[in-house]
Amino acid sequence: MNFPNLKKPSHFFATWFGVGLLSPAPGTWGSLAAVLLWYFAEFLHPSTHIILPIFILFSWLICSQASLDSDSKDHSSIVIDEVAGMLVTLSFVTHGIMNYLFAFLLFRLFDIWKPWPISWADKNVKGGLGILLDDLIAGLIAGGIIYAILIII
């Protein structure tokens, strides 16, 4: 099967509505899409945090199916994992463009650099969970750092 096939719902969501097909750096485009999603969701309804665990479970299911359909461990067009990780980071910050910009930059730094324990998850956890877990850890680390900085300031 060719991956991605956007007619298949799991591929459509895995590429986050086709955003993962943008180049260069599809993960960066996926993260940016997450920032826009969170900005407008948070703007429209401040309790957006409630749906985050549901979205993470949904992302895990989508990544698991995409992993089965793809020849590679983590196909570059799969960006729902970046969306989930970025949303985790954003859940630590207050609503505001500068906070979102800082969250975006810090998340991308950790997602690309992959220091331990992100690198451990990336190398050792397989399948859909493996695709997702390193981004969730990057999101938690980036969010924790931002949260600590915002408390200090």
mmCIF file of the C-alpha atoms, coordinates in Angstrom:
data_MODEL
# 
_entry.id   MODEL 
# 
loop_
_atom_site.group_PDB 
_atom_site.id 
_atom_site.type_symbol 
_atom_site.label_atom_id 
_atom_site.label_alt_id 
_atom_site.label_comp_id 
_atom_site.label_asym_id 
_atom_site.label_entity_id 
_atom_site.label_seq_id 
_atom_site.pdbx_PDB_ins_code 
_atom_site.Cartn_x 
_atom_site.Cartn_y 
_atom_site.Cartn_z 
_atom_site.occupancy 
_atom_site.B_iso_or_equiv 
_atom_site.pdbx_formal_charge 
_atom_site.auth_seq_id 
_atom_site.auth_comp_id 
_atom_site.auth_asym_id 
_atom_site.auth_atom_id 
_atom_site.pdbx_PDB_model_num 
ATOM 1   C CA . MET A 1 1   ? 0.000   0.000  0.000  1.00 0.00 ? 1   MET A CA 1 
ATOM 2   C CA . ASN A 1 2   ? 1.239   3.467  -0.809 1.00 0.00 ? 2   ASN A CA 1 
ATOM 3   C CA . PHE A 1 3   ? 1.603   5.604  2.250  1.00 0.00 ? 3   PHE A CA 1 
ATOM 4   C CA . PRO A 1 4   ? -0.020  7.981  2.705  1.00 0.00 ? 4   PRO A CA 1 
ATOM 5   C CA . ASN A 1 5   ? -3.317  7.341  0.974  1.00 0.00 ? 5   ASN A CA 1 
ATOM 6   C CA . LEU A 1 6   ? -5.460  10.284 2.070  1.00 0.00 ? 6   LEU A CA 1 
ATOM 7   C CA . LYS A 1 7   ? -8.629  8.428  1.102  1.00 0.00 ? 7   LYS A CA 1 
ATOM 8   C CA . LYS A 1 8   ? -7.992  6.186  4.105  1.00 0.00 ? 8   LYS A CA 1 
ATOM 9   C CA . PRO A 1 9   ? -9.209  7.976  7.280  1.00 0.00 ? 9   PRO A CA 1 
ATOM 10  C CA . SER A 1 10  ? -6.252  6.849  9.419  1.00 0.00 ? 10  SER A CA 1 
ATOM 11  C CA . HIS A 1 11  ? -3.800  8.270  6.860  1.00 0.00 ? 11  HIS A CA 1 
ATOM 12  C CA . PHE A 1 12  ? -5.808  11.479 6.576  1.00 0.00 ? 12  PHE A CA 1 
ATOM 13  C CA . PHE A 1 13  ? -5.592  11.988 10.348 1.00 0.00 ? 13  PHE A CA 1 
ATOM 14  C CA . ALA A 1 14  ? -1.992  10.722 10.593 1.00 0.00 ? 14  ALA A CA 1 
ATOM 15  C CA . THR A 1 15  ? -0.931  13.438 8.153  1.00 0.00 ? 15  THR A CA 1 
ATOM 16  C CA . TRP A 1 16  ? -3.165  15.877 10.054 1.00 0.00 ? 16  TRP A CA 1 
ATOM 17  C CA . PHE A 1 17  ? -5.454  16.588 7.116  1.00 0.00 ? 17  PHE A CA 1 
ATOM 18  C CA . GLY A 1 18  ? -2.543  16.533 4.677  1.00 0.00 ? 18  GLY A CA 1 
ATOM 19  C CA . VAL A 1 19  ? -0.305  18.980 6.560  1.00 0.00 ? 19  VAL A CA 1 
ATOM 20  C CA . GLY A 1 20  ? 2.311   16.214 6.837  1.00 0.00 ? 20  GLY A CA 1 
ATOM 21  C CA . LEU A 1 21  ? 2.725   16.339 3.070  1.00 0.00 ? 21  LEU A CA 1 
ATOM 22  C CA . LEU A 1 22  ? 4.109   19.888 3.209  1.00 0.00 ? 22  LEU A CA 1 
ATOM 23  C CA . SER A 1 23  ? 7.838   20.275 2.783  1.00 0.00 ? 23  SER A CA 1 
ATOM 24  C CA . PRO A 1 24  ? 10.357  20.985 3.954  1.00 0.00 ? 24  PRO A CA 1 
ATOM 25  C CA . ALA A 1 25  ? 10.098  19.843 7.589  1.00 0.00 ? 25  ALA A CA 1 
ATOM 26  C CA . PRO A 1 26  ? 6.606   18.295 7.824  1.00 0.00 ? 26  PRO A CA 1 
ATOM 27  C CA . GLY A 1 27  ? 6.975   17.951 11.614 1.00 0.00 ? 27  GLY A CA 1 
ATOM 28  C CA . THR A 1 28  ? 7.393   21.698 11.908 1.00 0.00 ? 28  THR A CA 1 
ATOM 29  C CA . TRP A 1 29  ? 4.263   22.256 9.805  1.00 0.00 ? 29  TRP A CA 1 
ATOM 30  C CA . GLY A 1 30  ? 2.369   19.790 12.003 1.00 0.00 ? 30  GLY A CA 1 
ATOM 31  C CA . SER A 1 31  ? 3.526   21.619 15.139 1.00 0.00 ? 31  SER A CA 1 
ATOM 32  C CA . LEU A 1 32  ? 2.463   24.948 13.646 1.00 0.00 ? 32  LEU A CA 1 
ATOM 33  C CA . ALA A 1 33  ? -0.950  23.504 12.804 1.00 0.00 ? 33  ALA A CA 1 
ATOM 34  C CA . ALA A 1 34  ? -1.255  22.440 16.454 1.00 0.00 ? 34  ALA A CA 1 
ATOM 35  C CA . VAL A 1 35  ? -0.473  25.975 17.640 1.00 0.00 ? 35  VAL A CA 1 
ATOM 36  C CA . LEU A 1 36  ? -3.196  27.386 15.387 1.00 0.00 ? 36  LEU A CA 1 
ATOM 37  C CA . LEU A 1 37  ? -5.646  24.712 16.553 1.00 0.00 ? 37  LEU A CA 1 
ATOM 38  C CA . TRP A 1 38  ? -4.893  25.406 20.230 1.00 0.00 ? 38  TRP A CA 1 
ATOM 39  C CA . TYR A 1 39  ? -5.007  29.185 19.762 1.00 0.00 ? 39  TYR A CA 1 
ATOM 40  C CA . PHE A 1 40  ? -8.492  29.143 18.281 1.00 0.00 ? 40  PHE A CA 1 
ATOM 41  C CA . ALA A 1 41  ? -9.787  26.331 20.507 1.00 0.00 ? 41  ALA A CA 1 
ATOM 42  C CA . GLU A 1 42  ? -8.511  28.104 23.629 1.00 0.00 ? 42  GLU A CA 1 
ATOM 43  C CA . PHE A 1 43  ? -9.881  31.415 22.342 1.00 0.00 ? 43  PHE A CA 1 
ATOM 44  C CA . LEU A 1 44  ? -13.310 29.885 21.778 1.00 0.00 ? 44  LEU A CA 1 
ATOM 45  C CA . HIS A 1 45  ? -13.421 27.773 24.938 1.00 0.00 ? 45  HIS A CA 1 
ATOM 46  C CA . PRO A 1 46  ? -10.897 28.004 27.801 1.00 0.00 ? 46  PRO A CA 1 
ATOM 47  C CA . SER A 1 47  ? -11.482 24.413 29.015 1.00 0.00 ? 47  SER A CA 1 
ATOM 48  C CA . THR A 1 48  ? -9.775  22.942 25.936 1.00 0.00 ? 48  THR A CA 1 
ATOM 49  C CA . HIS A 1 49  ? -7.433  21.015 28.266 1.00 0.00 ? 49  HIS A CA 1 
ATOM 50  C CA . ILE A 1 50  ? -10.226 18.539 28.994 1.00 0.00 ? 50  ILE A CA 1 
ATOM 51  C CA . ILE A 1 51  ? -10.071 16.967 25.526 1.00 0.00 ? 51  ILE A CA 1 
ATOM 52  C CA . LEU A 1 52  ? -6.267  16.569 25.485 1.00 0.00 ? 52  LEU A CA 1 
ATOM 53  C CA . PRO A 1 53  ? -6.204  13.028 26.994 1.00 0.00 ? 53  PRO A CA 1 
ATOM 54  C CA . ILE A 1 54  ? -8.839  11.921 24.481 1.00 0.00 ? 54  ILE A CA 1 
ATOM 55  C CA . PHE A 1 55  ? -6.819  13.414 21.636 1.00 0.00 ? 55  PHE A CA 1 
ATOM 56  C CA . ILE A 1 56  ? -3.677  11.622 22.847 1.00 0.00 ? 56  ILE A CA 1 
ATOM 57  C CA . LEU A 1 57  ? -5.504  8.263  22.861 1.00 0.00 ? 57  LEU A CA 1 
ATOM 58  C CA . PHE A 1 58  ? -6.900  9.002  19.405 1.00 0.00 ? 58  PHE A CA 1 
ATOM 59  C CA . SER A 1 59  ? -3.393  9.884  18.189 1.00 0.00 ? 59  SER A CA 1 
ATOM 60  C CA . TRP A 1 60  ? -2.045  6.609  19.566 1.00 0.00 ? 60  TRP A CA 1 
ATOM 61  C CA . LEU A 1 61  ? -4.666  4.645  17.627 1.00 0.00 ? 61  LEU A CA 1 
ATOM 62  C CA . ILE A 1 62  ? -3.965  6.601  14.443 1.00 0.00 ? 62  ILE A CA 1 
ATOM 63  C CA . CYS A 1 63  ? -0.180  6.216  14.810 1.00 0.00 ? 63  CYS A CA 1 
ATOM 64  C CA . SER A 1 64  ? -0.608  2.481  15.410 1.00 0.00 ? 64  SER A CA 1 
ATOM 65  C CA . GLN A 1 65  ? -2.592  2.061  12.213 1.00 0.00 ? 65  GLN A CA 1 
ATOM 66  C CA . ALA A 1 66  ? -0.247  4.287  10.219 1.00 0.00 ? 66  ALA A CA 1 
ATOM 67  C CA . SER A 1 67  ? 2.730   2.310  11.507 1.00 0.00 ? 67  SER A CA 1 
ATOM 68  C CA . LEU A 1 68  ? 1.165   -0.910 10.202 1.00 0.00 ? 68  LEU A CA 1 
ATOM 69  C CA . ASP A 1 69  ? 0.473   0.666  6.809  1.00 0.00 ? 69  ASP A CA 1 
ATOM 70  C CA . SER A 1 70  ? 3.883   2.287  6.325  1.00 0.00 ? 70  SER A CA 1 
ATOM 71  C CA . ASP A 1 71  ? 7.145   0.662  5.292  1.00 0.00 ? 71  ASP A CA 1 
ATOM 72  C CA . SER A 1 72  ? 9.120   2.959  7.585  1.00 0.00 ? 72  SER A CA 1 
ATOM 73  C CA . LYS A 1 73  ? 9.132   3.035  11.394 1.00 0.00 ? 73  LYS A CA 1 
ATOM 74  C CA . ASP A 1 74  ? 7.931   6.632  11.521 1.00 0.00 ? 74  ASP A CA 1 
ATOM 75  C CA . HIS A 1 75  ? 7.071   7.997  8.078  1.00 0.00 ? 75  HIS A CA 1 
ATOM 76  C CA . SER A 1 76  ? 7.886   11.700 7.801  1.00 0.00 ? 76  SER A CA 1 
ATOM 77  C CA . SER A 1 77  ? 4.336   12.553 6.720  1.00 0.00 ? 77  SER A CA 1 
ATOM 78  C CA . ILE A 1 78  ? 2.908   11.219 10.012 1.00 0.00 ? 78  ILE A CA 1 
ATOM 79  C CA . VAL A 1 79  ? 2.551   14.434 12.012 1.00 0.00 ? 79  VAL A CA 1 
ATOM 80  C CA . ILE A 1 80  ? -0.355  13.756 14.367 1.00 0.00 ? 80  ILE A CA 1 
ATOM 81  C CA . ASP A 1 81  ? 2.352   12.851 16.912 1.00 0.00 ? 81  ASP A CA 1 
ATOM 82  C CA . GLU A 1 82  ? 3.829   16.345 16.605 1.00 0.00 ? 82  GLU A CA 1 
ATOM 83  C CA . VAL A 1 83  ? 0.333   17.792 16.951 1.00 0.00 ? 83  VAL A CA 1 
ATOM 84  C CA . ALA A 1 84  ? -0.207  15.826 20.175 1.00 0.00 ? 84  ALA A CA 1 
ATOM 85  C CA . GLY A 1 85  ? 3.218   16.729 21.585 1.00 0.00 ? 85  GLY A CA 1 
ATOM 86  C CA . MET A 1 86  ? 2.781   20.394 20.735 1.00 0.00 ? 86  MET A CA 1 
ATOM 87  C CA . LEU A 1 87  ? -0.651  20.415 22.380 1.00 0.00 ? 87  LEU A CA 1 
ATOM 88  C CA . VAL A 1 88  ? 0.898   18.951 25.532 1.00 0.00 ? 88  VAL A CA 1 
ATOM 89  C CA . THR A 1 89  ? 3.443   21.788 25.560 1.00 0.00 ? 89  THR A CA 1 
ATOM 90  C CA . LEU A 1 90  ? 0.739   24.396 24.994 1.00 0.00 ? 90  LEU A CA 1 
ATOM 91  C CA . SER A 1 91  ? -1.321  23.028 27.890 1.00 0.00 ? 91  SER A CA 1 
ATOM 92  C CA . PHE A 1 92  ? 1.366   24.427 30.234 1.00 0.00 ? 92  PHE A CA 1 
ATOM 93  C CA . VAL A 1 93  ? 1.163   28.042 29.033 1.00 0.00 ? 93  VAL A CA 1 
ATOM 94  C CA . THR A 1 94  ? -1.349  30.812 29.318 1.00 0.00 ? 94  THR A CA 1 
ATOM 95  C CA . HIS A 1 95  ? -3.127  32.072 26.229 1.00 0.00 ? 95  HIS A CA 1 
ATOM 96  C CA . GLY A 1 96  ? -0.937  34.520 24.346 1.00 0.00 ? 96  GLY A CA 1 
ATOM 97  C CA . ILE A 1 97  ? 0.964   34.718 21.083 1.00 0.00 ? 97  ILE A CA 1 
ATOM 98  C CA . MET A 1 98  ? 4.411   35.183 22.677 1.00 0.00 ? 98  MET A CA 1 
ATOM 99  C CA . ASN A 1 99  ? 3.846   32.224 25.012 1.00 0.00 ? 99  ASN A CA 1 
ATOM 100 C CA . TYR A 1 100 ? 2.749   30.127 22.039 1.00 0.00 ? 100 TYR A CA 1 
ATOM 101 C CA . LEU A 1 101 ? 5.773   31.184 19.999 1.00 0.00 ? 101 LEU A CA 1 
ATOM 102 C CA . PHE A 1 102 ? 8.146   30.254 22.827 1.00 0.00 ? 102 PHE A CA 1 
ATOM 103 C CA . ALA A 1 103 ? 6.308   26.938 23.314 1.00 0.00 ? 103 ALA A CA 1 
ATOM 104 C CA . PHE A 1 104 ? 6.563   26.190 19.589 1.00 0.00 ? 104 PHE A CA 1 
ATOM 105 C CA . LEU A 1 105 ? 10.290  26.925 19.456 1.00 0.00 ? 105 LEU A CA 1 
ATOM 106 C CA . LEU A 1 106 ? 11.101  24.950 22.596 1.00 0.00 ? 106 LEU A CA 1 
ATOM 107 C CA . PHE A 1 107 ? 9.008   21.956 21.537 1.00 0.00 ? 107 PHE A CA 1 
ATOM 108 C CA . ARG A 1 108 ? 10.639  21.867 18.097 1.00 0.00 ? 108 ARG A CA 1 
ATOM 109 C CA . LEU A 1 109 ? 14.085  22.100 19.716 1.00 0.00 ? 109 LEU A CA 1 
ATOM 110 C CA . PHE A 1 110 ? 13.427  19.056 21.924 1.00 0.00 ? 110 PHE A CA 1 
ATOM 111 C CA . ASP A 1 111 ? 11.622  17.145 19.163 1.00 0.00 ? 111 ASP A CA 1 
ATOM 112 C CA . ILE A 1 112 ? 14.554  17.575 16.766 1.00 0.00 ? 112 ILE A CA 1 
ATOM 113 C CA . TRP A 1 113 ? 17.447  17.377 19.271 1.00 0.00 ? 113 TRP A CA 1 
ATOM 114 C CA . LYS A 1 114 ? 15.955  14.408 21.182 1.00 0.00 ? 114 LYS A CA 1 
ATOM 115 C CA . PRO A 1 115 ? 17.965  14.481 24.422 1.00 0.00 ? 115 PRO A CA 1 
ATOM 116 C CA . TRP A 1 116 ? 17.446  11.653 26.921 1.00 0.00 ? 116 TRP A CA 1 
ATOM 117 C CA . PRO A 1 117 ? 14.723  10.412 27.714 1.00 0.00 ? 117 PRO A CA 1 
ATOM 118 C CA . ILE A 1 118 ? 13.231  11.452 24.358 1.00 0.00 ? 118 ILE A CA 1 
ATOM 119 C CA . SER A 1 119 ? 15.994  9.629  22.474 1.00 0.00 ? 119 SER A CA 1 
ATOM 120 C CA . TRP A 1 120 ? 15.436  6.504  24.581 1.00 0.00 ? 120 TRP A CA 1 
ATOM 121 C CA . ALA A 1 121 ? 11.728  6.423  23.690 1.00 0.00 ? 121 ALA A CA 1 
ATOM 122 C CA . ASP A 1 122 ? 12.500  7.097  20.027 1.00 0.00 ? 122 ASP A CA 1 
ATOM 123 C CA . LYS A 1 123 ? 14.954  4.178  19.831 1.00 0.00 ? 123 LYS A CA 1 
ATOM 124 C CA . ASN A 1 124 ? 13.326  1.615  22.114 1.00 0.00 ? 124 ASN A CA 1 
ATOM 125 C CA . VAL A 1 125 ? 9.541   1.909  21.859 1.00 0.00 ? 125 VAL A CA 1 
ATOM 126 C CA . LYS A 1 126 ? 8.090   0.494  18.653 1.00 0.00 ? 126 LYS A CA 1 
ATOM 127 C CA . GLY A 1 127 ? 4.857   0.810  16.728 1.00 0.00 ? 127 GLY A CA 1 
ATOM 128 C CA . GLY A 1 128 ? 2.254   3.501  17.180 1.00 0.00 ? 128 GLY A CA 1 
ATOM 129 C CA . LEU A 1 129 ? 3.224   4.163  20.776 1.00 0.00 ? 129 LEU A CA 1 
ATOM 130 C CA . GLY A 1 130 ? 6.841   4.617  19.699 1.00 0.00 ? 130 GLY A CA 1 
ATOM 131 C CA . ILE A 1 131 ? 5.842   7.155  17.055 1.00 0.00 ? 131 ILE A CA 1 
ATOM 132 C CA . LEU A 1 132 ? 3.863   9.124  19.638 1.00 0.00 ? 132 LEU A CA 1 
ATOM 133 C CA . LEU A 1 133 ? 5.791   8.714  22.898 1.00 0.00 ? 133 LEU A CA 1 
ATOM 134 C CA . ASP A 1 134 ? 8.926   10.686 22.030 1.00 0.00 ? 134 ASP A CA 1 
ATOM 135 C CA . ASP A 1 135 ? 6.766   13.667 21.039 1.00 0.00 ? 135 ASP A CA 1 
ATOM 136 C CA . LEU A 1 136 ? 4.719   13.457 24.225 1.00 0.00 ? 136 LEU A CA 1 
ATOM 137 C CA . ILE A 1 137 ? 7.906   13.407 26.308 1.00 0.00 ? 137 ILE A CA 1 
ATOM 138 C CA . ALA A 1 138 ? 9.295   16.354 24.309 1.00 0.00 ? 138 ALA A CA 1 
ATOM 139 C CA . GLY A 1 139 ? 6.004   18.148 24.953 1.00 0.00 ? 139 GLY A CA 1 
ATOM 140 C CA . LEU A 1 140 ? 6.159   17.473 28.687 1.00 0.00 ? 140 LEU A CA 1 
ATOM 141 C CA . ILE A 1 141 ? 9.772   18.643 28.967 1.00 0.00 ? 141 ILE A CA 1 
ATOM 142 C CA . ALA A 1 142 ? 9.206   21.769 26.882 1.00 0.00 ? 142 ALA A CA 1 
ATOM 143 C CA . GLY A 1 143 ? 5.981   22.527 28.759 1.00 0.00 ? 143 GLY A CA 1 
ATOM 144 C CA . GLY A 1 144 ? 7.620   21.982 32.149 1.00 0.00 ? 144 GLY A CA 1 
ATOM 145 C CA . ILE A 1 145 ? 10.462  24.345 31.284 1.00 0.00 ? 145 ILE A CA 1 
ATOM 146 C CA . ILE A 1 146 ? 8.080   27.009 30.038 1.00 0.00 ? 146 ILE A CA 1 
ATOM 147 C CA . TYR A 1 147 ? 5.880   26.616 33.103 1.00 0.00 ? 147 TYR A CA 1 
ATOM 148 C CA . ALA A 1 148 ? 8.894   27.025 35.420 1.00 0.00 ? 148 ALA A CA 1 
ATOM 149 C CA . ILE A 1 149 ? 10.048  30.113 33.520 1.00 0.00 ? 149 ILE A CA 1 
ATOM 150 C CA . LEU A 1 150 ? 6.593   31.676 33.650 1.00 0.00 ? 150 LEU A CA 1 
ATOM 151 C CA . ILE A 1 151 ? 6.420   31.098 37.426 1.00 0.00 ? 151 ILE A CA 1 
ATOM 152 C CA . ILE A 1 152 ? 9.790   32.788 37.917 1.00 0.00 ? 152 ILE A CA 1 
ATOM 153 C CA . ILE A 1 153 ? 8.959   35.796 35.741 1.00 0.00 ? 153 ILE A CA 1 
# 
